[in-house]
């Protein structure tokens, strides 16, 4: 491994955000999944959650997915909503879902510097009613057009870059490293840095 490659991996790991994640619930389109993964990697998310309760599990998120963004992420797959939400509660203080409801808040009102999981539903039906019962709140992305919806990958990108903005202001991307040391070392080893 070249010194440049090693420095790149260390830089990526030092910017990972262990307290920010995305949950894709019943997302069908592989292109949307790939785009979400690219955005997660771009803003420093390491762990993502794929919850499939209505469709068969995706066999691989690898080579065709997002120029192999999947190979740089830790993907947690679930086919049971309760089990997925229990796992999220162990790591994240808040769970917010994109859902157009009466109690929905603007994305820009959310505090995204805390430990938070962001749930995005599928292309046709959005987040399921069952999943919403586990969430601490709903949010929407403000829009002024006739069509009041965005593609899931676009909605995820807009949301994650608001989280990126808030976290950058808070100093979370200062490069000091936020991953637990065990996870940092395990990923460094997996990605080819010899200890």
Protein Blocks (a to p, Z undefined) as FASTA:
>chain_A
ZZklmmmmmmmmmmpcfkbccddehifblmlmmmmmmmmmmnopabdcdddfkbccdfbf
clmngghlmmmpccdddfbfklmmmmmmmmpmbdcdddddfklccfklpcckbccddddd
dfknopafklmmmpgbdcddddfbfblcdcfklmmmmmmmmmmmmmmmnopanonopadf
klmmmmmmmnopaZZ
